[in-house]
Amino acid sequence: MNKFEIIDANLIKHNFEPKMIIQVIFNDEDNYNVLQDIYELFYFRGNKIVVKWYNDNADELDDYSHIRSILRRAWAFYRSKIYIEKKEYIAGAMEDERYILQHSQKQNYWVLTDKEYGIVCIFEHKNFNENQQYTILEDLPMPDVKELARVTREMGDWLGENHYDKIF
């Protein structure tokens, strides 16, 4: 008997103890509860994939400590057995209520401005992770370290959702 078994395109069966069904969710924020579900999140070929414990027999399980480890192994098994299409990104708007994305004067670079917090990020086209540089504009108060980390993460998230073709 194999440890994992593919039931269908979105379900995996874990055959050893604890026996469980594992759900694979593609690019769907509404199909899992961040606060209550036990899940692992993966990014693969442009897709946001959640591998979630999906069981009716939750009362039978005494120890939840290794469930996340099982989910990670289930994901490795799943992606080795199922071909996953590359998600095609459609470029989003260059500006919204909070952000402005512009070409830089420096060739092959972009400038992302967070209008709410007055933070500017400059990065090379298709090379975001390797060379992003942040500057805080002087006319707004300096955010604390935790807030600054959150704001810069949100800037990267916005770029990924709206302009994936410019960062990778």
Phi and psi restraints in degrees (value plus and minus 20) as a CYANA .aco file:
   2 ASN   PHI    -100.8   -60.8
   2 ASN   PSI     132.3   172.3
   3 LYS   PHI     -84.5   -44.5
   3 LYS   PSI     -62.3   -22.3
   4 PHE   PHI    -140.5  -100.5
   4 PHE   PSI     134.6   174.6
   5 GLU   PHI    -164.2  -124.2
   5 GLU   PSI     112.9   152.9
   6 ILE   PHI    -100.3   -60.3
   6 ILE   PSI     101.6   141.6
   7 ILE   PHI    -106.9   -66.9
   7 ILE   PSI     -70.0   -30.0
   8 ASP   PHI    -172.4  -132.4
   8 ASP   PSI    -189.8  -149.8
   9 ALA   PHI     -82.3   -42.3
   9 ALA   PSI     -38.3     1.7
  10 ASN   PHI    -144.3  -104.3
  10 ASN   PSI     -13.8    26.2
  11 LEU   PHI    -153.1  -113.1
  11 LEU   PSI     118.7   158.7
  12 ILE   PHI    -144.5  -104.5
  12 ILE   PSI     119.7   159.7
  13 LYS   PHI    -124.6   -84.6
  13 LYS   PSI     109.3   149.3
  14 HIS   PHI    -115.4   -75.4
  14 HIS   PSI      94.6   134.6
  15 ASN   PHI    -107.5   -67.5
  15 ASN   PSI     -35.6     4.4
  16 PHE   PHI    -115.1   -75.1
  16 PHE   PSI     153.9   193.9
  17 GLU   PHI     -93.5   -53.5
  17 GLU   PSI     114.8   154.8
  18 PRO   PHI     -98.1   -58.1
  18 PRO   PSI     111.1   151.1
  19 LYS   PHI     -86.9   -46.9
  19 LYS   PSI     114.7   154.7
  20 MET   PHI    -178.7  -138.7
  20 MET   PSI     143.1   183.1
  21 ILE   PHI    -127.1   -87.1
  21 ILE   PSI     117.6   157.6
  22 ILE   PHI    -139.8   -99.8
  22 ILE   PSI     109.0   149.0
  23 GLN   PHI    -119.9   -79.9
  23 GLN   PSI     118.0   158.0
  24 VAL   PHI    -129.7   -89.7
  24 VAL   PSI     101.4   141.4
  25 ILE   PHI    -138.2   -98.2
  25 ILE   PSI     105.5   145.5
  26 PHE   PHI    -123.0   -83.0
  26 PHE   PSI     104.2   144.2
  27 ASN   PHI      28.6    68.6
  27 ASN   PSI      20.8    60.8
  28 ASP   PHI    -154.3  -114.3
  28 ASP   PSI      81.0   121.0
  29 GLU   PHI     -90.0   -50.0
  29 GLU   PSI     -42.5    -2.5
  30 ASP   PHI    -109.5   -69.5
  30 ASP   PSI     -25.6    14.4
  31 ASN   PHI    -115.9   -75.9
  31 ASN   PSI     -11.5    28.5
  32 TYR   PHI    -170.7  -130.7
  32 TYR   PSI     134.8   174.8
  33 ASN   PHI    -125.8   -85.8
  33 ASN   PSI      93.1   133.1
  34 VAL   PHI     -78.0   -38.0
  34 VAL   PSI     -54.1   -14.1
  35 LEU   PHI    -106.6   -66.6
  35 LEU   PSI     -48.1    -8.1
  36 GLN   PHI    -131.5   -91.5
  36 GLN   PSI     -51.0   -11.0
  37 ASP   PHI     -99.9   -59.9
  37 ASP   PSI     129.5   169.5
  38 ILE   PHI    -114.5   -74.5
  38 ILE   PSI      97.3   137.3
  39 TYR   PHI    -172.7  -132.7
  39 TYR   PSI     147.0   187.0
  40 GLU   PHI    -147.0  -107.0
  40 GLU   PSI     122.3   162.3
  41 LEU   PHI    -130.6   -90.6
  41 LEU   PSI     113.2   153.2
  42 PHE   PHI    -153.4  -113.4
  42 PHE   PSI     128.9   168.9
  43 TYR   PHI    -133.0   -93.0
  43 TYR   PSI     104.2   144.2
  44 PHE   PHI    -165.5  -125.5
  44 PHE   PSI     102.7   142.7
  45 ARG   PHI      32.0    72.0
  45 ARG   PSI      20.7    60.7
  46 GLY   PHI      62.4   102.4
  46 GLY   PSI     -19.0    21.0
  47 ASN   PHI    -120.1   -80.1
  47 ASN   PSI     127.9   167.9
  48 LYS   PHI    -121.2   -81.2
  48 LYS   PSI      95.6   135.6
  49 ILE   PHI    -140.7  -100.7
  49 ILE   PSI     108.0   148.0
  50 VAL   PHI    -128.5   -88.5
  50 VAL   PSI     109.0   149.0
  51 VAL   PHI    -129.3   -89.3
  51 VAL   PSI      95.0   135.0
  52 LYS   PHI    -143.7  -103.7
  52 LYS   PSI     119.1   159.1
  53 TRP   PHI     -85.9   -45.9
  53 TRP   PSI     104.9   144.9
  54 TYR   PHI    -151.9  -111.9
  54 TYR   PSI      66.5   106.5
  55 ASN   PHI    -155.5  -115.5
  55 ASN   PSI     128.5   168.5
  56 ASP   PHI    -112.1   -72.1
  56 ASP   PSI     -37.8     2.2
  57 ASN   PHI    -117.2   -77.2
  57 ASN   PSI      22.1    62.1
  58 ALA   PHI     -82.0   -42.0
  58 ALA   PSI     -50.0   -10.0
  59 ASP   PHI     -88.6   -48.6
  59 ASP   PSI     -43.7    -3.7
  60 GLU   PHI     -96.6   -56.6
  60 GLU   PSI     -37.9     2.1
  61 LEU   PHI    -112.1   -72.1
  61 LEU   PSI     103.2   143.2
  62 ASP   PHI    -111.0   -71.0
  62 ASP   PSI     -52.1   -12.1
  63 ASP   PHI    -142.3  -102.3
  63 ASP   PSI      96.1   136.1
  64 TYR   PHI    -114.3   -74.3
  64 TYR   PSI     -21.3    18.7
  65 SER   PHI     -80.9   -40.9
  65 SER   PSI     -53.6   -13.6
  66 HIS   PHI    -125.0   -85.0
  66 HIS   PSI     -11.6    28.4
  67 ILE   PHI     -81.7   -41.7
  67 ILE   PSI     -63.7   -23.7
  68 ARG   PHI     -83.3   -43.3
  68 ARG   PSI     -56.3   -16.3
  69 SER   PHI     -84.0   -44.0
  69 SER   PSI     -61.4   -21.4
  70 ILE   PHI     -83.0   -43.0
  70 ILE   PSI     -60.7   -20.7
  71 LEU   PHI     -82.4   -42.4
  71 LEU   PSI     -60.9   -20.9
  72 ARG   PHI     -84.2   -44.2
  72 ARG   PSI     -61.6   -21.6
  73 ARG   PHI     -88.5   -48.5
  73 ARG   PSI     -56.6   -16.6
  74 ALA   PHI     -83.1   -43.1
  74 ALA   PSI     -59.6   -19.6
  75 TRP   PHI     -83.0   -43.0
  75 TRP   PSI     -64.1   -24.1
  76 ALA   PHI     -81.2   -41.2
  76 ALA   PSI     -61.8   -21.8
  77 PHE   PHI     -83.3   -43.3
  77 PHE   PSI     -67.4   -27.4
  78 TYR   PHI     -79.0   -39.0
  78 TYR   PSI     -70.3   -30.3
  79 ARG   PHI     -90.9   -50.9
  79 ARG   PSI     -37.3     2.7
  80 SER   PHI    -100.8   -60.8
  80 SER   PSI     -39.6     0.4
  81 LYS   PHI    -125.0   -85.0
  81 LYS   PSI     -47.5    -7.5
  82 ILE   PHI    -134.3   -94.3
  82 ILE   PSI     109.8   149.8
  83 TYR   PHI     -95.7   -55.7
  83 TYR   PSI     109.2   149.2
  84 ILE   PHI    -132.4   -92.4
  84 ILE   PSI     100.6   140.6
  85 GLU   PHI     -86.0   -46.0
  85 GLU   PSI     126.9   166.9
  86 LYS   PHI     -94.6   -54.6
  86 LYS   PSI     110.8   150.8
  87 LYS   PHI     -96.9   -56.9
  87 LYS   PSI     109.6   149.6
  88 GLU   PHI    -107.5   -67.5
  88 GLU   PSI     106.3   146.3
  89 TYR   PHI    -114.7   -74.7
  89 TYR   PSI     117.5   157.5
  90 ILE   PHI    -123.4   -83.4
  90 ILE   PSI     104.3   144.3
  91 ALA   PHI     -77.4   -37.4
  91 ALA   PSI     114.7   154.7
  92 GLY   PHI    -110.2   -70.2
  92 GLY   PSI    -190.5  -150.5
  93 ALA   PHI     -86.5   -46.5
  93 ALA   PSI     132.1   172.1
  94 MET   PHI    -102.6   -62.6
  94 MET   PSI     -32.9     7.1
  95 GLU   PHI    -169.6  -129.6
  95 GLU   PSI     123.6   163.6
  96 ASP   PHI    -157.8  -117.8
  96 ASP   PSI    -183.8  -143.8
  97 GLU   PHI     -84.0   -44.0
  97 GLU   PSI     -45.6    -5.6
  98 ARG   PHI    -132.1   -92.1
  98 ARG   PSI     -50.6   -10.6
  99 TYR   PHI    -140.4  -100.4
  99 TYR   PSI     131.0   171.0
 100 ILE   PHI    -148.2  -108.2
 100 ILE   PSI     109.5   149.5
 101 LEU   PHI    -135.7   -95.7
 101 LEU   PSI     104.9   144.9
 102 GLN   PHI    -154.6  -114.6
 102 GLN   PSI     136.2   176.2
 103 HIS   PHI     -88.0   -48.0
 103 HIS   PSI     122.1   162.1
 104 SER   PHI    -103.8   -63.8
 104 SER   PSI     140.0   180.0
 105 GLN   PHI     -88.0   -48.0
 105 GLN   PSI     -46.8    -6.8
 106 LYS   PHI     -97.0   -57.0
 106 LYS   PSI     106.3   146.3
 107 GLN   PHI     -78.9   -38.9
 107 GLN   PSI     117.0   157.0
 108 ASN   PHI      50.3    90.3
 108 ASN   PSI       3.4    43.4
 109 TYR   PHI    -143.6  -103.6
 109 TYR   PSI     137.3   177.3
 110 TRP   PHI    -142.7  -102.7
 110 TRP   PSI     134.9   174.9
 111 VAL   PHI    -145.2  -105.2
 111 VAL   PSI     101.0   141.0
 112 LEU   PHI    -130.5   -90.5
 112 LEU   PSI     106.2   146.2
 113 THR   PHI    -135.9   -95.9
 113 THR   PSI     109.0   149.0
 114 ASP   PHI    -112.4   -72.4
 114 ASP   PSI      85.8   125.8
 115 LYS   PHI     -87.1   -47.1
 115 LYS   PSI     -50.6   -10.6
 116 GLU   PHI     -91.5   -51.5
 116 GLU   PSI     -60.3   -20.3
 117 TYR   PHI    -127.2   -87.2
 117 TYR   PSI     -26.1    13.9
 118 GLY   PHI      47.0    87.0
 118 GLY   PSI      20.2    60.2
 119 ILE   PHI    -134.3   -94.3
 119 ILE   PSI     116.2   156.2
 120 VAL   PHI    -137.3   -97.3
 120 VAL   PSI     115.9   155.9
 121 CYS   PHI    -140.9  -100.9
 121 CYS   PSI     107.4   147.4
 122 ILE   PHI    -131.7   -91.7
 122 ILE   PSI     111.8   151.8
 123 PHE   PHI    -168.5  -128.5
 123 PHE   PSI     134.6   174.6
 124 GLU   PHI     -98.5   -58.5
 124 GLU   PSI     123.7   163.7
 125 HIS   PHI     -76.2   -36.2
 125 HIS   PSI     107.3   147.3
 126 LYS   PHI      40.6    80.6
 126 LYS   PSI       4.9    44.9
 127 ASN   PHI    -164.1  -124.1
 127 ASN   PSI      17.1    57.1
 128 PHE   PHI     -79.2   -39.2
 128 PHE   PSI     -69.2   -29.2
 129 ASN   PHI     -85.2   -45.2
 129 ASN   PSI     -48.1    -8.1
 130 GLU   PHI    -106.0   -66.0
 130 GLU   PSI     -42.0    -2.0
 131 ASN   PHI    -166.8  -126.8
 131 ASN   PSI       9.8    49.8
 132 GLN   PHI     -90.4   -50.4
 132 GLN   PSI     116.2   156.2
 133 GLN   PHI    -149.1  -109.1
 133 GLN   PSI     109.9   149.9
 134 TYR   PHI    -129.7   -89.7
 134 TYR   PSI     123.9   163.9
 135 THR   PHI    -155.7  -115.7
 135 THR   PSI     120.2   160.2
 136 ILE   PHI    -121.3   -81.3
 136 ILE   PSI     107.2   147.2
 137 LEU   PHI     -89.8   -49.8
 137 LEU   PSI     126.0   166.0
 138 GLU   PHI     -95.2   -55.2
 138 GLU   PSI     -39.3     0.7
 139 ASP   PHI    -104.4   -64.4
 139 ASP   PSI     -19.1    20.9
 140 LEU   PHI    -141.8  -101.8
 140 LEU   PSI     132.2   172.2
 141 PRO   PHI     -85.3   -45.3
 141 PRO   PSI     126.8   166.8
 142 MET   PHI     -89.2   -49.2
 142 MET   PSI     104.4   144.4
 143 PRO   PHI     -92.9   -52.9
 143 PRO   PSI     137.3   177.3
 144 ASP   PHI     -92.7   -52.7
 144 ASP   PSI     151.2   191.2
 145 VAL   PHI     -81.4   -41.4
 145 VAL   PSI     -64.4   -24.4
 146 LYS   PHI     -83.3   -43.3
 146 LYS   PSI     -63.2   -23.2
 147 GLU   PHI     -86.4   -46.4
 147 GLU   PSI     -60.0   -20.0
 148 LEU   PHI     -82.0   -42.0
 148 LEU   PSI     -62.9   -22.9
 149 ALA   PHI     -82.5   -42.5
 149 ALA   PSI     -62.4   -22.4
 150 ARG   PHI     -84.3   -44.3
 150 ARG   PSI     -64.6   -24.6
 151 VAL   PHI     -83.8   -43.8
 151 VAL   PSI     -63.8   -23.8
 152 THR   PHI     -87.8   -47.8
 152 THR   PSI     -55.7   -15.7
 153 ARG   PHI     -84.0   -44.0
 153 ARG   PSI     -62.3   -22.3
 154 GLU   PHI     -83.7   -43.7
 154 GLU   PSI     -54.8   -14.8
 155 MET   PHI     -83.3   -43.3
 155 MET   PSI     -65.4   -25.4
 156 GLY   PHI     -83.9   -43.9
 156 GLY   PSI     -59.7   -19.7
 157 ASP   PHI     -81.7   -41.7
 157 ASP   PSI     -64.0   -24.0
 158 TRP   PHI     -82.0   -42.0
 158 TRP   PSI     -63.2   -23.2
 159 LEU   PHI     -80.7   -40.7
 159 LEU   PSI     -64.3   -24.3
 160 GLY   PHI     -82.8   -42.8
 160 GLY   PSI     -57.9   -17.9
 161 GLU   PHI     -97.5   -57.5
 161 GLU   PSI     -52.9   -12.9
 162 ASN   PHI    -129.5   -89.5
 162 ASN   PSI     -43.8    -3.8
 163 HIS   PHI    -162.5  -122.5
 163 HIS   PSI      26.3    66.3
 164 TYR   PHI     -74.2   -34.2
 164 TYR   PSI     -56.4   -16.4
 165 ASP   PHI     -85.1   -45.1
 165 ASP   PSI     -35.8     4.2
 166 LYS   PHI    -115.5   -75.5
 166 LYS   PSI     -39.3     0.7
 167 ILE   PHI    -123.6   -83.6
 167 ILE   PSI     -46.6    -6.6
